[in-house]
């Protein structure tokens, strides 16, 4: 069984036991969170597609930890003008493990 769930504007495929890196959630490590914006639930040949959401579906996950992604370097450059700027950015994330999918 798997589900497509929307978390902070991103669509993630969730299966039981899967580890996902989602945008930062302001909750402590070890706490459970529930994601209610489920777009699709599939269990073998039984596929339920929401319009836009599947009614009554929920994905429960446990927070494993918080971290930061690798640095992304952003560079500006203008030729012949001696203009160069480099900035770096690291996005925060929360790692969750899917505990249960309720259809």
N, CA, C and O atoms as CSV, one atom per row, in Angstrom:
chain,resi,resn,atom,element,x,y,z
A,1,UNK,N,N,0.852,-1.172,0.000
A,1,UNK,CA,C,0.000,0.000,0.000
A,1,UNK,C,C,0.899,1.237,0.000
A,1,UNK,O,O,1.892,1.301,0.724
A,2,UNK,N,N,0.532,2.206,-0.818
A,2,UNK,CA,C,1.250,3.475,-0.831
A,2,UNK,C,C,0.271,4.606,-1.041
A,2,UNK,O,O,-0.874,4.398,-1.442
A,3,UNK,N,N,0.746,5.820,-0.761
A,3,UNK,CA,C,-0.093,7.010,-0.896
A,3,UNK,C,C,0.756,8.148,-1.424
A,3,UNK,O,O,1.955,8.228,-1.159
A,4,UNK,N,N,0.115,9.023,-2.172
A,4,UNK,CA,C,0.727,10.277,-2.596
A,4,UNK,C,C,0.146,11.351,-1.683
A,4,UNK,O,O,-1.065,11.567,-1.648
A,5,UNK,N,N,1.027,12.018,-0.947
A,5,UNK,CA,C,0.585,12.999,0.043
A,5,UNK,C,C,1.256,14.331,-0.237
A,5,UNK,O,O,2.412,14.382,-0.658
A,6,UNK,N,N,0.514,15.417,0.001
A,6,UNK,CA,C,1.063,16.761,-0.186
A,6,UNK,C,C,1.535,17.292,1.164
A,6,UNK,O,O,0.767,17.383,2.122
A,7,UNK,N,N,2.826,17.640,1.211
A,7,UNK,CA,C,3.417,18.161,2.439
A,7,UNK,C,C,4.113,19.473,2.093
A,7,UNK,O,O,5.098,19.479,1.356
A,8,UNK,N,N,3.611,20.567,2.615
A,8,UNK,CA,C,4.186,21.900,2.414
A,8,UNK,C,C,4.364,22.231,0.936
A,8,UNK,O,O,5.381,22.804,0.544
A,9,UNK,N,N,3.376,21.872,0.114
A,9,UNK,CA,C,3.409,22.202,-1.300
A,9,UNK,C,C,4.151,21.202,-2.169
A,9,UNK,O,O,4.177,21.365,-3.389
A,10,UNK,N,N,4.756,20.172,-1.587
A,10,UNK,CA,C,5.470,19.149,-2.343
A,10,UNK,C,C,4.705,17.840,-2.267
A,10,UNK,O,O,4.124,17.520,-1.230
A,11,UNK,N,N,4.698,17.086,-3.348
A,11,UNK,CA,C,4.043,15.787,-3.377
A,11,UNK,C,C,5.069,14.701,-3.110
A,11,UNK,O,O,6.091,14.625,-3.793
A,12,UNK,N,N,4.802,13.863,-2.124
A,12,UNK,CA,C,5.703,12.794,-1.729
A,12,UNK,C,C,4.971,11.460,-1.813
A,12,UNK,O,O,3.778,11.377,-1.524
A,13,UNK,N,N,5.703,10.410,-2.216
A,13,UNK,CA,C,5.149,9.064,-2.232
A,13,UNK,C,C,5.503,8.395,-0.910
A,13,UNK,O,O,6.678,8.273,-0.565
A,14,UNK,N,N,4.488,7.964,-0.173
A,14,UNK,CA,C,4.690,7.413,1.161
A,14,UNK,C,C,4.267,5.953,1.193
A,14,UNK,O,O,3.157,5.606,0.789
A,15,UNK,N,N,5.173,5.096,1.682
A,15,UNK,CA,C,4.876,3.698,1.951
A,15,UNK,C,C,5.182,3.445,3.420
A,15,UNK,O,O,5.950,4.189,4.029
A,16,UNK,N,N,4.591,2.405,3.994
A,16,UNK,CA,C,4.861,2.097,5.389
A,16,UNK,C,C,6.340,1.749,5.547
A,16,UNK,O,O,6.869,0.898,4.831
A,17,UNK,N,N,6.996,2.415,6.491
A,17,UNK,CA,C,8.412,2.193,6.739
A,17,UNK,C,C,9.342,3.074,5.927
A,17,UNK,O,O,10.552,3.056,6.155
A,18,UNK,N,N,8.812,3.845,4.985
A,18,UNK,CA,C,9.653,4.709,4.147
A,18,UNK,C,C,10.117,5.924,4.943
A,18,UNK,O,O,9.382,6.458,5.775
A,19,UNK,N,N,11.355,6.352,4.672
A,19,UNK,CA,C,11.902,7.556,5.280
A,19,UNK,C,C,11.859,8.682,4.261
A,19,UNK,O,O,12.338,8.535,3.137
A,20,UNK,N,N,11.280,9.806,4.665
A,20,UNK,CA,C,11.123,10.953,3.774
A,20,UNK,C,C,11.808,12.166,4.386
A,20,UNK,O,O,11.802,12.348,5.603
A,21,UNK,N,N,12.395,12.988,3.532
A,21,UNK,CA,C,12.916,14.286,3.955
A,21,UNK,C,C,11.946,15.343,3.464
A,21,UNK,O,O,11.824,15.586,2.263
A,22,UNK,N,N,11.264,15.965,4.401
A,22,UNK,CA,C,10.239,16.950,4.084
A,22,UNK,C,C,10.688,18.306,4.629
A,22,UNK,O,O,11.572,18.354,5.484
A,23,UNK,N,N,10.105,19.405,4.155
A,23,UNK,CA,C,10.454,20.716,4.708
A,23,UNK,C,C,10.247,20.741,6.223
A,23,UNK,O,O,9.448,19.979,6.767
A,24,UNK,N,N,10.974,21.620,6.881
A,24,UNK,CA,C,11.062,21.654,8.338
A,24,UNK,C,C,9.692,21.688,9.004
A,24,UNK,O,O,8.826,22.484,8.641
A,25,UNK,N,N,9.516,20.806,9.989
A,25,UNK,CA,C,8.308,20.741,10.813
A,25,UNK,C,C,8.725,21.125,12.230
A,25,UNK,O,O,9.684,20.578,12.774
A,26,UNK,N,N,8.004,22.061,12.813
A,26,UNK,CA,C,8.372,22.570,14.136
A,26,UNK,C,C,7.807,21.669,15.227
A,26,UNK,O,O,6.933,22.086,15.987
A,27,UNK,N,N,8.298,20.445,15.308
A,27,UNK,CA,C,7.938,19.499,16.359
A,27,UNK,C,C,9.203,18.778,16.796
A,27,UNK,O,O,10.192,18.741,16.064
A,28,UNK,N,N,9.164,18.212,17.983
A,28,UNK,CA,C,10.334,17.552,18.528
A,28,UNK,C,C,10.560,16.159,17.957
A,28,UNK,O,O,9.661,15.557,17.369
A,29,UNK,N,N,11.774,15.662,18.142
A,29,UNK,CA,C,12.144,14.329,17.680
A,29,UNK,C,C,11.369,13.300,18.489
A,29,UNK,O,O,11.255,13.414,19.709
A,30,UNK,N,N,10.835,12.293,17.799
A,30,UNK,CA,C,10.076,11.238,18.454
A,30,UNK,C,C,8.576,11.470,18.461
A,30,UNK,O,O,7.816,10.553,18.772
A,31,UNK,N,N,8.137,12.662,18.129
A,31,UNK,CA,C,6.704,12.943,18.097
A,31,UNK,C,C,6.096,12.435,16.788
A,31,UNK,O,O,6.786,12.289,15.779
A,32,UNK,N,N,4.799,12.173,16.830
A,32,UNK,CA,C,4.082,11.732,15.641
A,32,UNK,C,C,3.369,12.917,15.009
A,32,UNK,O,O,2.868,13.803,15.701
A,33,UNK,N,N,3.333,12.918,13.682
A,33,UNK,CA,C,2.608,13.944,12.928
A,33,UNK,C,C,1.681,13.239,11.950
A,33,UNK,O,O,1.950,12.117,11.522
A,34,UNK,N,N,0.598,13.903,11.604
A,34,UNK,CA,C,-0.369,13.343,10.653
A,34,UNK,C,C,-0.496,14.296,9.477
A,34,UNK,O,O,-0.641,15.506,9.655
A,35,UNK,N,N,-0.442,13.742,8.282
A,35,UNK,CA,C,-0.608,14.514,7.056
A,35,UNK,C,C,-1.959,14.135,6.451
A,35,UNK,O,O,-2.183,12.979,6.095
A,36,UNK,N,N,-2.853,15.108,6.339
A,36,UNK,CA,C,-4.208,14.836,5.875
A,36,UNK,C,C,-4.444,15.118,4.407
A,36,UNK,O,O,-5.484,14.732,3.873
A,37,UNK,N,N,-3.511,15.780,3.734
A,37,UNK,CA,C,-3.691,16.112,2.321
A,37,UNK,C,C,-3.232,14.939,1.454
A,37,UNK,O,O,-2.164,14.990,0.844
A,38,UNK,N,N,-4.044,13.887,1.405
A,38,UNK,CA,C,-3.715,12.683,0.646
A,38,UNK,C,C,-4.386,12.786,-0.719
A,38,UNK,O,O,-5.603,12.944,-0.810
A,39,UNK,N,N,-3.589,12.697,-1.774
A,39,UNK,CA,C,-4.094,12.849,-3.142
A,39,UNK,C,C,-4.458,11.516,-3.782
A,39,UNK,O,O,-5.335,11.460,-4.645
A,40,UNK,N,N,-3.784,10.433,-3.363
A,40,UNK,CA,C,-4.021,9.122,-3.969
A,40,UNK,C,C,-3.658,8.050,-2.951
A,40,UNK,O,O,-2.680,8.181,-2.216
A,41,UNK,N,N,-4.465,6.982,-2.918
A,41,UNK,CA,C,-4.169,5.814,-2.086
A,41,UNK,C,C,-4.308,4.592,-2.966
A,41,UNK,O,O,-5.332,4.409,-3.625
A,42,UNK,N,N,-3.265,3.737,-2.984
A,42,UNK,CA,C,-3.284,2.532,-3.805
A,42,UNK,C,C,-2.945,1.330,-2.945
A,42,UNK,O,O,-1.968,1.339,-2.195
A,43,UNK,N,N,-3.769,0.291,-3.065
A,43,UNK,CA,C,-3.536,-0.975,-2.368
A,43,UNK,C,C,-3.724,-2.088,-3.393
A,43,UNK,O,O,-4.821,-2.621,-3.559
A,44,UNK,N,N,-2.639,-2.427,-4.072
A,44,UNK,CA,C,-2.727,-3.426,-5.141
A,44,UNK,C,C,-3.510,-2.867,-6.319
A,44,UNK,O,O,-3.142,-1.835,-6.880
A,45,UNK,N,N,-4.585,-3.545,-6.694
A,45,UNK,CA,C,-5.417,-3.099,-7.821
A,45,UNK,C,C,-6.434,-2.047,-7.398
A,45,UNK,O,O,-7.033,-1.391,-8.249
A,46,UNK,N,N,-6.634,-1.877,-6.102
A,46,UNK,CA,C,-7.592,-0.892,-5.587
A,46,UNK,C,C,-6.906,0.465,-5.490
A,46,UNK,O,O,-6.076,0.683,-4.607
A,47,UNK,N,N,-7.249,1.369,-6.390
A,47,UNK,CA,C,-6.649,2.703,-6.424
A,47,UNK,C,C,-7.754,3.730,-6.215
A,47,UNK,O,O,-8.757,3.739,-6.929
A,48,UNK,N,N,-7.552,4.597,-5.220
A,48,UNK,CA,C,-8.513,5.674,-4.956
A,48,UNK,C,C,-7.823,7.000,-5.223
A,48,UNK,O,O,-6.828,7.335,-4.579
A,49,UNK,N,N,-8.355,7.751,-6.175
A,49,UNK,CA,C,-7.809,9.056,-6.539
A,49,UNK,C,C,-8.753,10.122,-6.012
A,49,UNK,O,O,-9.963,10.043,-6.225
A,50,UNK,N,N,-8.210,11.114,-5.329
A,50,UNK,CA,C,-9.022,12.170,-4.761
A,50,UNK,C,C,-9.349,13.254,-5.768
A,50,UNK,O,O,-8.677,13.403,-6.788
A,51,UNK,N,N,-10.400,14.010,-5.461
A,51,UNK,CA,C,-10.794,15.131,-6.313
A,51,UNK,C,C,-10.971,16.386,-5.464
A,51,UNK,O,O,-12.127,16.734,-5.220
A,52,UNK,N,N,-9.989,17.079,-5.004
A,52,UNK,CA,C,-8.567,16.834,-5.136
A,52,UNK,C,C,-7.998,15.934,-4.047
A,52,UNK,O,O,-6.896,15.410,-4.212
A,53,UNK,N,N,-8.726,15.733,-2.914
A,53,UNK,CA,C,-8.201,14.933,-1.816
A,53,UNK,C,C,-9.052,13.694,-1.601
A,53,UNK,O,O,-10.247,13.699,-1.895
A,54,UNK,N,N,-8.441,12.632,-1.091
A,54,UNK,CA,C,-9.157,11.413,-0.737
A,54,UNK,C,C,-9.785,11.648,0.632
A,54,UNK,O,O,-9.088,11.953,1.600
A,55,UNK,N,N,-11.106,11.504,0.705
A,55,UNK,CA,C,-11.835,11.786,1.937
A,55,UNK,C,C,-11.529,10.705,2.973
A,55,UNK,O,O,-11.632,9.513,2.682
A,56,UNK,N,N,-11.155,11.121,4.169
A,56,UNK,CA,C,-10.903,10.198,5.266
A,56,UNK,C,C,-9.521,9.569,5.269
A,56,UNK,O,O,-9.214,8.791,6.171
A,57,UNK,N,N,-8.683,9.874,4.301
A,57,UNK,CA,C,-7.344,9.284,4.239
A,57,UNK,C,C,-6.369,10.117,5.057
A,57,UNK,O,O,-6.502,11.337,5.152
A,58,UNK,N,N,-5.381,9.436,5.651
A,58,UNK,CA,C,-4.406,10.106,6.500
A,58,UNK,C,C,-3.112,9.306,6.487
A,58,UNK,O,O,-3.132,8.077,6.429
A,59,UNK,N,N,-1.998,10.006,6.541
A,59,UNK,CA,C,-0.684,9.372,6.642
A,59,UNK,C,C,-0.069,9.822,7.953
A,59,UNK,O,O,0.105,11.016,8.196
A,60,UNK,N,N,0.262,8.843,8.801
A,60,UNK,CA,C,0.873,9.147,10.086
A,60,UNK,C,C,2.358,8.829,10.009
A,60,UNK,O,O,2.754,7.801,9.460
A,61,UNK,N,N,3.182,9.723,10.565
A,61,UNK,CA,C,4.634,9.557,10.508
A,61,UNK,C,C,5.252,9.948,11.839
A,61,UNK,O,O,4.676,10.705,12.620
A,62,UNK,N,N,6.444,9.410,12.074
A,62,UNK,CA,C,7.201,9.706,13.294
A,62,UNK,C,C,8.421,10.525,12.909
A,62,UNK,O,O,9.107,10.197,11.941
A,63,UNK,N,N,8.698,11.588,13.656
A,63,UNK,CA,C,9.840,12.449,13.359
A,63,UNK,C,C,11.114,11.781,13.873
A,63,UNK,O,O,11.225,11.461,15.056
A,64,UNK,N,N,12.073,11.576,12.968
A,64,UNK,CA,C,13.337,10.945,13.319
A,64,UNK,C,C,14.426,11.964,13.636
A,64,UNK,O,O,15.303,11.696,14.458
A,65,UNK,N,N,14.381,13.121,12.997
A,65,UNK,CA,C,15.405,14.129,13.244
A,65,UNK,C,C,15.276,15.303,12.302
A,65,UNK,O,O,14.456,15.309,11.384
A,66,UNK,N,N,16.112,16.301,12.555
A,66,UNK,CA,C,16.157,17.498,11.736
A,66,UNK,C,C,17.560,17.637,11.165
A,66,UNK,O,O,18.524,17.137,11.743
A,67,UNK,N,N,17.672,18.313,10.036
A,67,UNK,CA,C,18.985,18.502,9.439
A,67,UNK,C,C,18.951,19.583,8.384
A,67,UNK,O,O,17.963,20.304,8.239
A,68,UNK,N,N,20.057,19.687,7.641
A,68,UNK,CA,C,20.162,20.669,6.568
A,68,UNK,C,C,20.726,19.979,5.336
A,68,UNK,O,O,21.645,19.166,5.426
A,69,UNK,N,N,20.159,20.317,4.188
A,69,UNK,CA,C,20.624,19.756,2.923
A,69,UNK,C,C,22.012,20.303,2.573
A,69,UNK,O,O,22.527,21.196,3.244
A,70,UNK,N,N,22.600,19.755,1.521
A,70,UNK,CA,C,23.881,20.242,1.038
A,70,UNK,C,C,23.747,21.679,0.556
A,70,UNK,O,O,22.660,22.134,0.200
A,71,UNK,N,N,24.873,22.385,0.553
A,71,UNK,CA,C,24.871,23.782,0.154
A,71,UNK,C,C,24.653,23.928,-1.341
A,71,UNK,O,O,25.241,23.207,-2.147
A,72,UNK,N,N,23.802,24.868,-1.689
A,72,UNK,CA,C,23.573,25.239,-3.079
A,72,UNK,C,C,24.208,26.607,-3.271
A,72,UNK,O,O,23.892,27.548,-2.542
A,73,UNK,N,N,25.095,26.721,-4.242
A,73,UNK,CA,C,25.785,27.993,-4.496
A,73,UNK,C,C,25.075,28.739,-5.615
A,73,UNK,O,O,24.799,28.180,-6.677
A,74,UNK,N,N,24.786,30.006,-5.360
A,74,UNK,CA,C,24.127,30.875,-6.326
A,74,UNK,C,C,25.133,31.937,-6.736
A,74,UNK,O,O,25.729,32.589,-5.879
A,75,UNK,N,N,25.328,32.118,-8.033
A,75,UNK,CA,C,26.373,33.016,-8.519
A,75,UNK,C,C,25.789,34.021,-9.497
A,75,UNK,O,O,25.002,33.673,-10.378
A,76,UNK,N,N,26.196,35.294,-9.322
A,76,UNK,CA,C,25.868,36.359,-10.272
A,76,UNK,C,C,27.160,36.776,-10.951
A,76,UNK,O,O,28.227,36.772,-10.336
A,77,UNK,N,N,27.057,37.129,-12.200
A,77,UNK,CA,C,28.266,37.472,-12.945
A,77,UNK,C,C,27.900,38.414,-14.080
A,77,UNK,O,O,26.936,38.173,-14.807
A,78,UNK,N,N,28.673,39.496,-14.235
A,78,UNK,CA,C,28.519,40.379,-15.393
A,78,UNK,C,C,29.870,40.454,-16.090
A,78,UNK,O,O,30.875,40.819,-15.480
A,79,UNK,N,N,29.886,40.122,-17.317
A,79,UNK,CA,C,31.151,40.075,-18.041
A,79,UNK,C,C,31.708,41.484,-18.267
A,79,UNK,O,O,30.966,42.451,-18.438
A,80,UNK,N,N,33.016,41.561,-18.262
A,80,UNK,CA,C,33.774,42.786,-18.515
A,80,UNK,C,C,33.531,43.890,-17.485
A,80,UNK,O,O,33.961,45.019,-17.720
A,81,UNK,N,N,32.879,43.632,-16.379
A,81,UNK,CA,C,32.576,44.678,-15.395
A,81,UNK,C,C,33.192,44.392,-14.023
A,81,UNK,O,O,32.983,45.161,-13.084
A,82,UNK,N,N,33.937,43.310,-13.895
A,82,UNK,CA,C,34.533,42.894,-12.622
A,82,UNK,C,C,33.472,42.732,-11.532
A,82,UNK,O,O,33.705,43.082,-10.375
A,83,UNK,N,N,32.323,42.208,-11.902
A,83,UNK,CA,C,31.224,42.019,-10.959
A,83,UNK,C,C,30.955,40.528,-10.799
A,83,UNK,O,O,30.537,39.854,-11.740
A,84,UNK,N,N,31.199,40.031,-9.600
A,84,UNK,CA,C,30.924,38.636,-9.272
A,84,UNK,C,C,30.399,38.572,-7.848
A,84,UNK,O,O,30.971,39.193,-6.952
A,85,UNK,N,N,29.324,37.834,-7.626
A,85,UNK,CA,C,28.772,37.629,-6.288
A,85,UNK,C,C,28.438,36.146,-6.150
A,85,UNK,O,O,27.858,35.542,-7.052
A,86,UNK,N,N,28.807,35.575,-5.020
A,86,UNK,CA,C,28.512,34.179,-4.743
A,86,UNK,C,C,27.814,34.106,-3.389
A,86,UNK,O,O,28.301,34.647,-2.396
A,87,UNK,N,N,26.670,33.432,-3.363
A,87,UNK,CA,C,25.936,33.218,-2.119
A,87,UNK,C,C,25.680,31.727,-1.978
A,87,UNK,O,O,25.571,31.003,-2.968
A,88,UNK,N,N,25.588,31.287,-0.746
A,88,UNK,CA,C,25.281,29.893,-0.474
A,88,UNK,C,C,23.980,29.787,0.304
A,88,UNK,O,O,23.606,30.701,1.038
A,89,UNK,N,N,23.285,28.646,0.135
A,89,UNK,CA,C,22.021,28.432,0.834
A,89,UNK,C,C,21.901,26.969,1.217
A,89,UNK,O,O,22.184,26.087,0.406
A,90,UNK,N,N,21.480,26.704,2.454
A,90,UNK,CA,C,21.219,25.350,2.917
A,90,UNK,C,C,19.798,25.302,3.441
A,90,UNK,O,O,19.434,26.048,4.350
A,91,UNK,N,N,18.993,24.416,2.859
A,91,UNK,CA,C,17.585,24.298,3.231
A,91,UNK,C,C,17.437,23.345,4.418
A,91,UNK,O,O,18.033,22.268,4.431
A,92,UNK,N,N,16.648,23.740,5.407
A,92,UNK,CA,C,16.368,22.873,6.550
A,92,UNK,C,C,15.355,21.799,6.156
A,92,UNK,O,O,14.488,22.031,5.314
A,93,UNK,N,N,15.475,20.621,6.773
A,93,UNK,CA,C,14.517,19.546,6.514
A,93,UNK,C,C,14.249,18.777,7.797
A,93,UNK,O,O,14.988,18.882,8.776
A,94,UNK,N,N,13.178,18.003,7.766
A,94,UNK,CA,C,12.837,17.093,8.840
A,94,UNK,C,C,12.742,15.703,8.231
A,94,UNK,O,O,12.077,15.512,7.212
A,95,UNK,N,N,13.402,14.738,8.847
A,95,UNK,CA,C,13.335,13.362,8.356
A,95,UNK,C,C,12.252,12.627,9.142
A,95,UNK,O,O,12.276,12.586,10.372
A,96,UNK,N,N,11.301,12.049,8.408
A,96,UNK,CA,C,10.184,11.337,9.041
A,96,UNK,C,C,10.133,9.912,8.520
A,96,UNK,O,O,10.593,9.627,7.414
A,97,UNK,N,N,9.575,9.027,9.318
A,97,UNK,CA,C,9.351,7.632,8.915
A,97,UNK,C,C,7.851,7.380,8.935
A,97,UNK,O,O,7.189,7.644,9.939
A,98,UNK,N,N,7.315,6.876,7.840
A,98,UNK,CA,C,5.879,6.625,7.724
A,98,UNK,C,C,5.533,5.428,8.599
A,98,UNK,O,O,6.106,4.349,8.454
A,99,UNK,N,N,4.577,5.639,9.516
A,99,UNK,CA,C,4.161,4.600,10.458
A,99,UNK,C,C,2.904,3.886,9.969
A,99,UNK,O,O,2.814,2.660,10.029
A,100,UNK,N,N,1.922,4.671,9.478
A,100,UNK,CA,C,0.639,4.077,9.132
A,100,UNK,C,C,-0.032,4.899,8.033
A,100,UNK,O,O,0.055,6.127,8.015
A,101,UNK,N,N,-0.701,4.199,7.121
A,101,UNK,CA,C,-1.504,4.846,6.092
A,101,UNK,C,C,-2.943,4.406,6.296
A,101,UNK,O,O,-3.252,3.216,6.223
A,102,UNK,N,N,-3.813,5.358,6.549
A,102,UNK,CA,C,-5.233,5.078,6.761
A,102,UNK,C,C,-5.996,5.526,5.520
A,102,UNK,O,O,-5.875,6.668,5.077
A,103,UNK,N,N,-6.783,4.606,4.970
A,103,UNK,CA,C,-7.515,4.949,3.742
A,103,UNK,C,C,-8.946,5.289,4.092
A,103,UNK,O,O,-9.739,5.606,3.206
